[in-house]
Amino acid sequence: MTSLLEWSGQREWDEQLHRDRVPLMRPVSYERTAAFSDTACRESHMGTALTINVSSGGMCLLMDWAPEWQEVLRVQVPMPIALAQTPTLAEVRWERPVPMSQNGLYFVGVRFIL
């Protein structure tokens, strides 16, 4: 059973994450590689996703496939300066299908790990 103190601490953490979040819609290049993937699909895969929002700890992406939980992607993080991007590694923390979408689109939350 979760104590009130534990629940309150989690709530404060969640609120801090939400305050830090900034809406940002930009294309983001990513690479899924065998070196970082534990999936059955072991070949390298590159693609483009769309950021929904970004925070200091991670970002929400719109993708046309659903990566596995804890899969690591190399992403090009969009920066406020036009045309600038920073490469980093990001771990998949959750994925959810876009409601009422028949195109196989997914919201994917990633946490920066490098």
C-alpha positions as CSV (number, residue, x, y, z in Angstrom):
1,M,0.0,0.0,0.0
2,T,1.3,3.4,-0.9
3,S,1.6,5.9,1.9
4,L,0.3,9.4,1.7
5,L,3.9,10.7,1.9
6,E,5.1,8.5,-1.0
7,W,2.1,9.5,-3.1
8,S,2.7,13.2,-2.4
9,G,6.4,12.9,-3.3
10,Q,5.4,11.2,-6.6
11,R,2.9,13.9,-7.3
12,E,5.5,16.7,-6.7
13,W,7.9,14.9,-9.1
14,D,5.2,14.6,-11.7
15,E,4.2,18.3,-11.4
16,Q,7.9,19.3,-11.7
17,L,8.2,17.3,-14.9
18,H,5.0,18.9,-16.3
19,R,6.3,22.5,-15.4
20,D,9.5,21.8,-17.2
21,R,7.8,20.7,-20.4
22,V,7.7,23.0,-23.4
23,P,5.5,22.4,-26.5
24,L,7.7,22.0,-29.6
25,M,6.7,20.5,-32.9
26,R,9.8,19.8,-35.0
27,P,11.0,16.8,-37.0
28,V,13.6,14.7,-35.1
29,S,15.9,12.2,-36.7
30,Y,16.4,9.0,-34.8
31,E,18.4,5.8,-35.3
32,R,17.6,2.4,-33.9
33,T,20.7,0.2,-33.9
34,A,21.5,-3.4,-33.1
35,A,24.0,-2.2,-30.6
36,F,21.3,-0.6,-28.4
37,S,18.3,-2.7,-29.3
38,D,17.2,-5.9,-27.5
39,T,14.5,-6.6,-30.1
40,A,14.2,-9.4,-32.6
41,C,14.8,-6.9,-35.4
42,R,18.5,-6.5,-35.1
43,E,19.3,-4.3,-38.2
44,S,19.9,-0.6,-38.1
45,H,16.9,1.6,-38.7
46,M,16.8,5.3,-39.3
47,G,13.7,7.5,-39.5
48,T,12.1,10.8,-38.6
49,A,9.6,11.5,-35.8
50,L,7.8,14.6,-34.7
51,T,8.4,16.2,-31.3
52,I,5.2,17.1,-29.4
53,N,7.0,18.5,-26.3
54,V,10.4,18.6,-24.8
55,S,11.8,18.9,-21.3
56,S,15.2,18.8,-19.7
57,G,14.7,15.1,-19.0
58,G,13.1,13.8,-22.2
59,M,10.5,14.4,-24.9
60,C,7.3,13.1,-26.3
61,L,7.4,12.0,-30.0
62,L,4.9,11.1,-32.6
63,M,6.1,8.0,-34.4
64,D,4.8,5.7,-37.1
65,W,5.8,2.6,-35.1
66,A,5.9,1.5,-31.5
67,P,9.3,0.9,-30.1
68,E,9.7,-1.5,-27.2
69,W,9.8,-0.3,-23.6
70,Q,13.4,0.5,-22.5
71,E,14.6,0.4,-26.1
72,V,17.4,3.0,-26.7
73,L,17.3,5.3,-29.7
74,R,20.0,7.8,-30.9
75,V,18.0,11.0,-31.4
76,Q,18.9,14.4,-32.7
77,V,17.4,16.7,-30.1
78,P,16.0,19.9,-31.6
79,M,17.5,23.2,-30.2
80,P,15.9,26.6,-30.1
81,I,18.4,27.9,-32.6
82,A,17.2,27.2,-36.1
83,L,19.0,24.2,-37.8
84,A,20.9,23.2,-34.6
85,Q,20.5,19.7,-33.2
86,T,22.3,17.8,-30.4
87,P,22.7,14.0,-30.7
88,T,22.0,12.0,-27.6
89,L,20.7,8.7,-26.5
90,A,17.1,8.3,-25.3
91,E,15.3,5.4,-23.6
92,V,11.7,4.6,-24.4
93,R,9.6,4.9,-21.2
94,W,6.1,4.5,-22.6
95,E,4.2,4.3,-25.9
96,R,0.5,4.7,-26.6
97,P,-1.4,4.5,-29.9
98,V,-2.9,7.8,-31.1
99,P,-6.6,7.6,-30.3
100,M,-8.9,7.2,-33.3
101,S,-5.9,6.9,-35.6
102,Q,-6.0,4.2,-38.3
103,N,-2.6,5.1,-39.6
104,G,-0.5,3.2,-37.0
105,L,0.7,6.4,-35.2
106,Y,2.0,6.3,-31.6
107,F,2.9,8.8,-28.9
108,V,6.2,7.7,-27.5
109,G,7.8,9.1,-24.3
110,V,11.6,9.0,-24.1
111,R,14.0,9.9,-21.3
112,F,17.4,11.3,-22.2
113,I,20.2,9.1,-20.9
114,L,23.3,10.8,-22.3
